[in-house]
Amino acid sequence: MAIVLVVIYHVWLGRVSGGVDVFLLVSAFLLTLSFSRRAATGPVGLRAYWTRVFGRLLPPAAVVLLATVIAAAAFFPQGRWSQLIEHAWASLFYVQNWDLAFGAVDYQAADTATASPFQHFWSLSIQGQVFILWPLILAGCIALARRTRFSFTGSAATVFTVIFLASLAFSIRETATNQAFAYFDTRTRLWEFALGSLLALTIAHLKSGRWTSVVLGWAGMTAIILCGLVLQVENQFPGWAALIPTLGAAAVILAGRPASRWGVDRLLSTTAVLSVGKLSYALYLWHWPLLITYLVATGEESVSLGVGAGIIGAAVVLAWLTTRLIERPLNNWSWLHRSKRRRMILTISCALTVAVPLSGWETRISATERQLSEQSEALNPGSRVLTAPSEHLPLPEAPLIPAATDLGSEWGNAGPPCEGEYRTEDPALATCHQIDPAGEPVRTVVVIGDSHANQLMPALTEIADDNQWRMITLLRNACRYGADSATRDTECNDRNAAARDYVLALRPDSVITLGTLTSAEAPYEALVPAYEEGIRPFLSEGIDVLAIRDNPRFATDMFECVEQNGRDAPKCNTPRSRALLPVNPIDDIAAREPLLHSLDLTPALCTESTCPAVIGNVYVYMDLDHLTRTYVQTLTDYMETQLLAATGWSPATPGSAQ
């Protein structure tokens, strides 16, 4: 029943069902029952247990992983290959949940990420980690019982009660403060396993009457089915809301078989339900990569009822084949199970079945990246075909750079952390960075902004070096600088206030900011909210302000657009009139404020009619709105020329033109 809910919710509803939480509880319940039988007599057999359980789990998982790797190479954009390879490795070694957890709070990763076909391995990874940890805990309790007067049940129940309470409390707090990370955090899920273990340890002492069991069973099943359908729990998992499906599952198990034709066990014992149960592991493995691969290959965002049914049907067929041809024969192969070494060899062989082609894929990607990095600069002039067209015509066709698989290194670098007198202990300015020239600085410049300021750092760093500037950067993703505004969250407003106070205390020669904010929808561009109020304190203190016009922002991932449709496709060459306003909004303020200087890089980003995704054989954007580091490097000379012209600053000369 749990796997049916997971599949239906994933395919048609796109919501959390609570089915996975049932898996976690049941797996701990069965594991603990198994070790409880060994408590009185017999060896604990940790190595035998681990080789047996992973020898059972890994072969079907390896088949699905290998098939998903092949599908990823065939159907997914190259820009996502590096991430998918990372997810494949993480899934193979049962750490996918941690990879997703850290990726969920990484702005730069989340900005371009879509659902991964390996993503469902997060729950299997948590299970794998617990399948290592739980036997150690249980073995410790067994050893304690054999050496002291403490009973195994009592000591194990005490340990799991502590884990349950501590993990649940942590889960509730972490879900409330950082739900994206908490969802994949092993620590926030341990209480679900602990609840299953406590149920296994106490179920023999929990008896109920026939009709109580009937009510208990149906109440539990109702809680499992309705969780997520009636209650909107997606952003509340795995905190208190996960108690609904887990307590529901516990109730169904406690109900047992009440010898009544009205009991829930009659439903759960039907041939259809038992048949799905036998396929549940393989069905869970197959349904998600089939769904995500279909969505990527077709460009759809969701599936219809008919298509969804087809995906589920295909998953059922593949699950049946996997169970019939791989899982069941290996589990029944007596020769294999007569030796722990043989089972270990099987586990390693399955891992290598995935690791070898995955390594080969990585090697091929590295060779392509190296080849592109060694390509002549004349073949990839980038913005220079717009800013210095006479020097770069005609431009021969050449492979585009950067490599699609190397987008992770295309973000700007703001340099090392601030130090000395420039360091601040204000937590709102935790991302203070400092770049010093080789000699004595002739100008101190402070850059305040978000990721759109950070993307310009490759050019700004080189300009600062050429002109002997010290550059301090105060950056925070998704936080454009301006005065306090209701359009920004509290943390962003606090950062901006702290940045303002920092600048006024430092009194640098100049401040660099982004003056406009673009949008994928009309009116496409506007001044940053409360921008003029934000820079007023600097201007009043005689500090120059350089306001850079924002680059276009698109509704389509421009990098993937080129991969899927080609550089000349109309959808990859947005009309300039649908990307920016006809006139730079900063110009009006700059005409009134002599210390405010406007820098417009549009001539290096757009032609007279379009804002292309590719210019001069270089990808301009890595996603919806962020410039690639490679392209920014090609516009450094133009940016420096325009910056000095706009401000009137002389190269390597302190102060500004007044």
N, C-alpha and C positions, 0 to 999 in steps of 0.2 A: 504494500500500500504506500509506503514511503517513497519507493522509487517511482511509482506511477505519478505521485504528486510532484516530485522533482522534475520529471520529464515534461509533464503538462504545463507546469508553471514556467519552466524555461522556454519551451517551444512557443506557447501561445500567449502567456500572460506577462512574461518578462519580470517576474516578481519572486520574492523569497517565499518558500512554502513551509519551511520547517522540517522538510523530509530529511535533510542532511543531519539535522540535530538528532533525529530518531536513529539514524545510522550510528552516530557516535555513541549514544547511550546503549544501543543493543550490542555493539562490538565490545564495549567494556563489560557489559553484563555477561556475555558468553565467555570472555577471557577470564574474568574473575571466577566464574563457575568452574572453569577448567583447572585453575590453580587451587581452588578450594578442595577439589578432590584429591590433590596431591599433598595436602597439608598434614594429614595424619601419618601417612607412610609413603615410601617411595622417593626417588630422587626428584628434585625440582626440575632439572633438565632445561636450563635456560638456553644453552646453545642449540639443543634439539628443537626447542620451541621456536626460536628465531629462524633457524634454517627451514623449518616446516612452514611457518606462516608466510615468510617472504618468498619461499619457493612456490607457495600456492598463489600469492598475490601478484608476483612480478611477471610471470609468463603472459597472462592476458593483457596486463598493463603495457608490456614491451611491444606486443603486437599493435595495440592502439597507438602507442607513442610513435612507432615506426611509420605507421600509416599516416599519422597526423604530420609528421615531419615531411613526408613525401607530398602531402596535400599543401602544406605551407610553402614548399619550394615551387609548386606548380601553380597555385592560385592566389597567393598572397602577394601584395606589393613588396618590392625589394626593400623599401624603406622600413618595413616591419620585420625583416628577416633577423636582424641582430637581436631584437627583443624576443622573437619567437624561439631562436636558438637558446637564448638565456632561459626562457621558460621551459624548454624541453629538458635542458640539463637539470634545472631545479626540480622538475617533475620526476625525472629518473632517480634522483637522489633524495626524494621525499622532503624537499624544502621549498616547494612551490608556494606555500602559504606565506613564508617570510619574504620571498621575492615580491609577491603581490602586495604584501603589507607595506614594505618600504617604497614600492612603486606608487602605491595609492596616495602617499603624502609627498611624493616628489613632483613638484609643479612641472618641471621640464619633461618628466616621463608622462605624467597624466595629460599633458597638453596635446600629445599626439597619439596617445594610446587608445585603441578600441579593444573590444573583447578579444581575448586570446583563446585559440582552440585548445590550449593546455590549461586554461584557468580552472576547470573543475577538479584538477588534481590537488587543489589546495586542501580539500577535506581529506583526501587520501594521504596527503603528506602529514597532516595532523594525526591521522590514525597511525601512520607508520611510526611517527615519533612516540606516540603513546604505547604502541606495541613494543617499543624498546624500554620505555620508562616504567610502565605498569608491572611487567614481570619482575623488574628489579625491586620495586616496592613490595610486591607480593612475596618474592623470595626472601626479602628481609623480614617480613612478618612471619613467614614460616620458620625461618632460622631462629627468630626470637621465641616463638612458641615452643620449639624443640629444646631450647636451652634454658628456658625459664618457666614459671608457672602461668605466664600470660597465655591466654588462648589465642589461636590464630584469628578467629572471627572477631574477638574483641579488639585486638591490636590493629587489624586491618580496617575495621570499622572506624576506629579512632583516627587513623591516618587519613582515610578517605573523607571523613567528616570535616577534618581540618582543611583538606584540599578543596572540598566542596564550598565551604564557607568563605575561604580566602579567595578562591578563584571567582566565585559569584560576585563577591563584593568588588573585586578588581574589575570584573567584566562590566558591571553596572557603571562604575566610575569611568572606565576607559571608553565605554560606548557613548557616554554622555559628553565626553570631552574630545574624543578623537575616533569617531565611529569607523571611518575609512580604514584606519590601522587596526582597530579592535576586531573588526570582522574576520581578519585572517590571522590574528595573534593566537598562538597555541595556548598561552596563559589564560586567555578569556574563555577558552573552551574546555579547560580541564574539569570544571565543575560538572559538565555534562557527562564526561566519562566517570567521574567520582559518583554521580547519582546512579549510574548503571551498576557500578561496583557495589554500592551500598544496597541496592535492590537485590543483587545476587547473594550478598552476605546475610540478608535478613528475610528473604522471601519464604524460607522454610518455616519461619515463625509468624508469618502474616497470613492468617486464615480469615476467610469471610464466608458468609452464607451464600446460598445459590443466587437469590435475587439481588443481593448486594453485589455479587460478582457480575451479574448481568448488567446492572446499572453502571457499575464501574467500568466495564469493558466498553459499552457504547458511549459513555461520557468521554472516555479516553480517545476513542476513535473519532468522535465528533470534534474534539479539541485539535487533533492532528489535521483533520481535513479542512476545518474552517480557519486554522491559523494562516494568516496571510491573505485569505480570500475575503473574510469579513473584516479582520483587523489589519490596519496598515502598519505592518511591523518592519518593513524593509530597513528603515533608518534607525531601528531600535534594537536590531540584532547585533551581537549575541548577548545583550544585557538581560534584564528581567523578562523581556518578551519571549526569550527562548525557553522559559519555564513552561510555556503553554504546550508546545509539541513534546517536550521531554517528559513532563509530568503526565501528559496524555499517553505517551508510549509506556511509561511506568504503570499507569492504570490498566492498560490493556494486558500487560504481562502479569500483573497481580490478579486480574480477573481469571486468568487461566481458562480451564474448561469446566464451567459450572454445571454440566449435565443438564442443560436446558436448551430446547430448540430455539430459544430467543437469545441465546448468548452470541457475542460477537465472534466467538471461535468458530461458529458455523460458517460465517462468511470467510474467515481467514483460513479455513480448512478446505475450501472449494478447490477443485482442480485448476481452475483458471488462475486463482490467486497464488497457489503453490507453484504453478508453472512459471509465473512471472518472478516469484521469489527465487527460483533456481537460476534465473537469468539476471538477477538484479545487479550483481557486480559488473558483469559485462555490459549490461544495458546502460548503466551509469557511465561506464568508460566511453561508449560509442556515441551516445545521443548528442553530447555537447559539441565535439569536433565536427560532426555531420552538420549540425545547425549553423555553427559559425562559418564553416567553409562555404556552405550554400549562400549565406548572406554576403560574404566577401566576393564570391564568384559572380553573383548576380547584381551586387550593388544595392540590394534591398535592405531596409532597416528592420523589417519584420516579415513574418510569413503568414499566409492565409490559412484558413482552416484545412483546405485540401492539401496544400504543400506541407503544412505541419504534420498532417497525417502520414504523408509520404515519407517524411524524415523519420518519424517515429517507427513506421513500418520497416524502413531500411535499418534502423538501429536495432530493432527486434531481430531481424534476420541475421545481422552481423553478430549480435549477442548470442544467438542460438548457435551459430557456426563456431564462434570462439569458445563457447562452453562445451560444445559437443566434440570439437576437434582438438582443442588445446587444454582447457582447464580440466575437464573430466578425465581424459586419458592420462594426463600427468599425475593427477591425484590418485588414480587407481593403479599406477605402474609400480608393482611391488618391488621390482629390482631397484628402482630409484630410491625407495623409502627404506631400504635395508641399511643405508649408510648415510650418515650426516655429510660425509665428504661428497657423495654423489649429489645430494640436494644442494650443497654449496656450489658445486660446479655448475649445476643447472641455473642457479640464481645468477652467477657471474656470467654465464653464457648469454642469458637473456639480457643482462645489462649491456654486454658487448654488442648484441644485435642492434641496439639503439645507438650506443656510444660510437661505434666505428663509422657508420654513415654520417652521423652528426658531426664527428670530427672532420670527415672528408668534406662536408659542406662548408664548415668553417674555414678549412684550408683553401678551398676554392675562392671563397669570399675574400680572404686575406690577399690572395694573389691578385685578384681584380682591383682591390683597393690600392695595392702597391703599384700596379701598372698605371692607374689613373693619377696617383700622386707624382709619378715620374714623367707625366705628359708635359710637353712643351707649353710654357705659359702663353705663347703666341696663339695656340689653338683655343685657349679659354680666357679671353680678355675680360669677360664679364661686363661691368658697367662702362668700360672704356669705349665700347662700340657706340655708346650714346654720348659720352662726354668728350671723346676725341675720335670721332668717326673717320676722319681722314687718315688716321694711323692704323686702322684695323679693317679696311675694306679692300677687296672682298674677303669675307671670313669663311674659311673652309669648314666643312662639316667635321665634327670630331665628337668622341664620347663626352657626354656631359659630366661635369663635376659639381659638387662632391659625389662620391659613391653613395648610392642609396643606403647601403648597409653601414655607412659611417656617420649617419646623422647625429648619433649620440655625442660626437665630438665637435659638433658645429655650433655649440653655444658659446657665447662670449665668456671671457675670463676677466674678472675684476681685479685680479692680483692678490697678494698676500694680505692678511688682516692688518688693520691699523695698529700702530705701535707708538710708544713714547707719548708725546703731548697730544697726538692725534687720536689716541685710543680713548674710547668712552666705555663706561660701565653700564650705561643706560641699556636695558634689555630691548628697548624699542629699536636700537641701532646696532643690533647684534651682527648685522652684515656690513660692517664698516671695513672697507679695503683701502689699501694705500699703495701707490706706485710712485717711486722716487726716481728722478733722473740720475745719470751717471755723475754729474757735477752738482754745483750749487744751483738750486732751483731759482728761476727768475720769475716764476708765477705760480701761485697756488690756486688750483681749480677744484671745486667740489661738484661732483655729479650726483644729482638726486633723481631717483626714478624707479622704474620697474623693469620687467624683462625686456622691454623695447629700448631702454637705456643700456641694459647689459649687452644686448646684441650688437651695439655699436662700439663696444669696448675694444675689439681688435683694431679698429681705425683710430679711436680716441687715444689708445695707449701709444700707438706709433706717432700720432701728432704731438702728444705730450713729450715723447722722447725727442722728437725733432726740434722742439721749441723749448726744451729745458723746463718743463712744467712739473710740479708735484701735483698728483691727481688723487683726490680722496673721493671714494664712491660710497654712497649710502643708498643701497638698492634693496627693494623688497618686491618680490613677484606679485603681480596683479595689484599694484599700489602706485598709481600715478601721482606725482606731487601736486599739491594745491592746498588751500586753506581748508579748515574743517568743513565737511560736507556730508549731508545725509546720504549721498550716493556711494559713500565709502563705508567700510565696516569700521568698528571701533579700533581695531589693531592698526589699520592703515592710517586713520586720523591721528592716532597716538604717534605712529612713526613719523608722519609729516610734521607734527608739532615738535617732536624731538629733533628732527633734522633742521627745522627752522632755528631752534635755539642753539644747536651745534654750530651752524653757520654764523649766526650773529656773535657767538662767543669767539669763534676762530677768526672772523673777519678776513676771508680769503680775497683774492683779487677778483674772482668771478665764480658764478654758479652756472652749471649746465643742466637744463631740464628738458623734458618733452612738453611742448606747449599745446599740442592738439591731441585729440583722442579720436581714432577712426572707428568705424562700425561697418559691418557687412550689409547693413540696411540703411535706407534713407533716414536722415540727410547725409550719411556716410562719414561726416567729419564735423567736429565741433571743438571749441576750446575745452581744455581740461576743466572739469567742475571746480569753481572757486580758484581758478589759476591766478588771475590778476591779484586777488586778495592774498594769495600765497606768496607771490614774489614781491609784494609791496614793501615788506620789511627790509628786504635786501636792497631794493632800489633806494629806499629812504636812507640807508647807511652808505650809499655810494658804491655798492657792489654791483659790478656788471652781471647781467643775466643773459645767457644765450638760450633762446627757446627754439628747439629743433622741431620741425614739423613731423608728425607721425607718418609712418609708411602705411600703405593700404592694408585693409583687413578684408578677408574674403569668406564667403559661406562654404567654400570648397577647399579641401586640403590641396594646395597648389602643387606640392611635390607628387602626391599620388595622382593628381589629375594628369600630369605629364606622363607618368608611368603607364596609366591606363588608356589615355587618349592621344598621346603624342603632343609635342610642344606647340604645334600649329592649331590645335583644336580651339574653337571659339571659347569654350568654357574655361580654358587655361589662359586666355588673353582677355581679361576683363576690360570693358571700355573705361577709359579714364574718368568719364563723367559719372560712372557708377562706383568709383573708388574714392574720389576726393572731391572737395568743393572746387569751383572754378578759381576762387581766390583764397590764399592762405589766411585763415582766421587770425593769425598772430599779427599780421601786417598792420591792422588797425591800431593795436596797442603800441606796437613798435614805433608808429608814426608820432605817438604822443609821449613816449618815454625814451629819452636819448640813451639811457643805460640798458635798455632792452634791445637785444639784437636777434633778428630772425634768421634762422638757417633752414632753407628748404632744399631737401635732397631729391625732390620729385623728378627733376630732369635726369637723375641717375637711376631712377626706378621705373619710370614710365616714358613711353614715347608720347607724341602729341595726341595720339588717339587711344592707346591701350596701356594697361599695366600688366606686362607679360609675366608668366611663371619662369621663363628662361630668357636670359639676355647674355649674349656673347658666349654661348655654350656653357653657361654657368646657371645652376638652379638659383633663383633669387630667394625663394622661400622654402623653409623646411616643413611648414605646416600651413595653418590658416593665415598666419600673420607675422611669423618670426623670420627674419632674414637669416640666411646661412652665413656662417663665419667666412666661408670662402668668398661669397659675393661681397660682403662688407670689406674684405681686404682689397678687393679690386676697386672700391670707390674711395680709398683712403686719400689719394692725391687730390681728387676732386673735392672731397669733404674739407681737407685742409685749406685748399685755395678759397673755397666759399666761406669757410669759417673766418679766416683772416680778413677777407674782403668785407664780410658782414659786420665784424666787430671793429675793424680798423686797427686791430692789434698787429704789432710788428713782430716778426719772428725773433725769438730769444730776447725780447725787450720787455722789462717789467712794466706793469701799469697798463692802462687802456687809453685809447685816444679819447680825449674829452672835447 
